[in-house]
Amino acid sequence: MVSGAPALYRVAITHVRTGPRRYTLRHRTYMWLIDPDRPPELPFPLRPLARFDARDHFTGERRSSLRSGLDAFLHEHGVDLDGGPVVMLTHARVFGYVFNPLTLYWCHGPDGALRCVVAEVHNTYGGRHSYLLRPDALGRAVTDKAFHVSPFFPVDGRYRMRLPAPGDRVDLTVHLERDGGRPFTATVRGTRKEVRARTLLGLAVRKPWSTLAVSAAIRLHGIRLYLRGLPVQPRPDQHENSTPENTS
C-alpha cells in the first residue's frame, strides 16, 4: 500500500511515437500524490499554486469531495472498497487552470491490499474517460483503448501499462499496441519530494503555470506533427464526458 501522501514528484514525461513517423516529446513538470479524502490545504499565500477541485475529475459534477466522484465510478463498475484508502497522482490547479492528461488512483481495501487502479484520461478536446484496471503484483495491466486522445490515432488497439504505486520514485509506462506493434509509448518518471513551502515555491518558479505548459506542449507538438504530414484521424462521437475549458 502507498503511504505518506501528500507528496510532490518532480517528473519527466516522455512520449515516443514510432509510427508512421518517429517523434519524441519530453517535458519536465511536477505532480502531486494526495489522499482524495483529505487533499492538502496550503497556507493562504500558496493556495493559488495548488488547488484540488472535485469538478476536475470524473463526471465534472460539483460533488462534495474528490473521493465521492471516485466512489461513484467504482460503484458503477461493481467495486466497493469498504472504506479502504486511496492515493491519487495528479496535477493540481495552478493559478486557476488545470489540465490532467492522466490521473491515477490506487484503490485499497481496509486491509491495505490493492483492489484496483483507476486511470482517468483527459484529452485536449475537453473530454474525459476512466479505465478500471486490475494490475498484477508488478503493477502490469492491459485494457482495450476506448477513448480518443491523439488526433493521429484512431480509437482501436489496447494499452499495456505498468503502474507500480509511487514510493521514493514514480516510474509509469503506457504502451499503445496496434497491428502487432507499439506505435506509441508514454512514460512518467521522477523523484519524491516532501511537501514544503520552499519546495513548492521552487517548483513553481522553475515551472510556472505548470499545467498550462503541459497543455500547450501537447498542442505545439501536435501542430509540428501535422506540418510534417501526419494524417489526422476523424474524432468519433463517444460516451466521453465533455467539460468546458478548465479555468476558473
Secondary structure, 3 states (H helix, E strand, C coil): CCCCCCEEEEEEEEEEECCCCCEEEEEEEEEEEECCCCCCCCCHHHHHHCECCHHHCCCCCCCCCHHHHHHHHHHHCCCCCCCCCEEEEECCEECCECCCCEEEEEEECCCCCEEEEEEEEECCCCEEEEEEECCCCCCEEEEECCCCCCCCCCCCCEEEEECCCCCCEEEEEEEEEECCEEEEEEEEEEEEECCCHHHHHHHHHHCCCHHHHHHHHHHHHHHHHHHCCCCCCCCCCCCCEECCCCEC
